[in-house]
Amino acid sequence: MRKYTIETAFGIDQLHLTECAAPVAVPGQVLVRIGACSLNYRDYLMVTGAYARNLPLPLVPLSDGAGVVAAVGPGVSRWQVGDRVVGTFFQGWLAGRLRAEHAKTALGGAIDGVLAEQVLFREEGLLPVPEHLSLAEAACLPCAGVTAWHCLYGGGLTCGDTVLVLGSGGVSCLALQLAKAAGCRVLATTGSAAKEQRLRDLGADGVINYREQPAWEKEVLRLTDGLGVDIVVETGGAGTLLQSIKATRFGGRISLIGVLAGQQGEMNPLPAVMKGVTIQGVYVGSREMFEAMNRVLTLHRIHPVIDRAFPFEQAREALQHLASGAHFGKVVISLEGV
Ligand SMILES: NC(=O)c1ccc[n+]([C@@H]2O[C@H](COP(=O)([O-])OP(=O)(O)OC[C@H]3O[C@@H](n4cnc5c(N)ncnc54)[C@H](OP(=O)(O)O)[C@@H]3O)[C@@H](O)[C@H]2O)c1
């Protein structure tokens, strides 16, 4: 079988495609023939060395994959050969709060990921693919979907809330879809005129172009009668956080996840204090959250938005496409014959 690895050097062009023996499932493990993977911004950071310098190299990148069970190790009872399954981002975070030991089980970072034709998962680190979804659609969920879910529901989402999503990438589109299904009003920002209508088509009630309106928080306040939004899905990080605080209502909440607008910076946090805004760090989520999200996706027949699917052999091109920021929703890598 074939797999991609980050060897000793970083960079998309440095990604190695190698042939190796198929792994063998030991007790508690399940071997999955991968049908599709999806890319997250994290994978781009990982491959280019911007995520962490102390990665366990060589490393198979990517956290998100779905496929079909090819073999089960001794004692495995949850799965059978032929089941359609999707992996969980943290193989070890099943429920409850995030603990340090859970972080050591992140696919495509702390441990080998899914950019391979066959991958071993922990028995409990898999979920069934919701029936209405293809493997490619299911592969969009482990990181982007669960993060979006956690940002909303970990922030106490209530029907009728106004939610702000920044940009039109994987997390933001899924957060938009989930928030609409929950009966919320959604405002979205984008830097692309071409994506404005696509966000509206996906359900956004208001769209702000942050290139045309660099002070986009003022427009958010205008659209909310000066109050601000209840929840922000903060994908920008240091470069947008102060604006997000200004765009949040008194007593509102910011789910801080991203680094799209810069990883470092200085800001005055006082406006968050004076408005009683809760800023919560979110690191993907647990299997329990994934299961809860799947129930809602199934109930509302929600399909993740796939921008484009690349063949396995073009994983580098797929990463370059993600890096360009031209995509809307998710970028997928499809494997043949599954
Ligand atoms: N903490 C966690 O658990 C977690 C989990 C998932 C993702 N993340 C982080 O969340 C962010 C989004 O991840 P993703 O995988 O959804 O990314 P993605 O799919 O690559 O989304 C990128 C999109 O974000 C928008 N964007 C770029 N710069 C922006 C800026 N300065 N302000 C607002 N929007 C901007 C662009 O959309 P437009 O063209 O529409 O402007 C771009 O296409 C990343 O920083 C990622 O590392 C964190």
The ligand as a Gaussian input file, in Angstrom:
#p B3LYP/6-31G(d) Opt

LIG

0 1
 N       -8.589000      24.880000      17.386000
 C       -9.109000      23.922000      16.635000
 O       -9.522000      22.878000      17.114000
 C       -9.213000      24.145000      15.162000
 C       -9.897000      23.205000      14.379000
 C      -10.057000      23.474000      13.022000
 C       -9.516000      24.628000      12.489000
 N       -8.801000      25.468000      13.275000
 C       -8.248000      26.699000      12.741000
 O       -9.340000      27.461000      12.240000
 C       -8.938000      28.169000      11.077000
 C       -9.830000      27.738000       9.919000
 O       -9.552000      26.396000       9.608000
 P      -10.151000      25.736000       8.301000
 O       -9.562000      24.373000       8.201000
 O      -11.613000      25.915000       8.273000
 O       -9.467000      26.661000       7.202000
 P       -9.698000      26.758000       5.652000
 O      -10.731000      25.801000       5.205000
 O       -8.360000      26.717000       5.016000
 O      -10.323000      28.221000       5.524000
 C       -9.604000      29.272000       5.022000
 C      -10.559000      30.417000       4.701000
 O      -10.577000      31.352000       5.760000
 C      -10.758000      32.656000       5.264000
 N       -9.734000      33.591000       5.752000
 C       -8.425000      33.656000       5.442000
 N       -7.850000      34.680000       6.073000
 C       -8.824000      35.277000       6.816000
 C       -8.869000      36.402000       7.667000
 N       -7.794000      37.155000       7.880000
 N      -10.048000      36.704000       8.260000
 C      -11.153000      35.986000       8.043000
 N      -11.167000      34.905000       7.217000
 C      -10.019000      34.574000       6.627000
 C      -10.727000      32.557000       3.757000
 O      -12.092000      32.571000       3.350000
 P      -12.651000      33.765000       2.442000
 O      -12.006000      33.596000       1.104000
 O      -14.117000      33.559000       2.436000
 O      -12.254000      35.055000       3.107000
 C      -10.090000      31.205000       3.514000
 O      -10.537000      30.614000       2.327000
 C       -7.449000      27.824000      10.882000
 O       -6.655000      28.830000      11.490000
 C       -7.278000      26.520000      11.600000
 O       -5.953000      26.324000      12.028000
 C       -8.656000      25.236000      14.592000

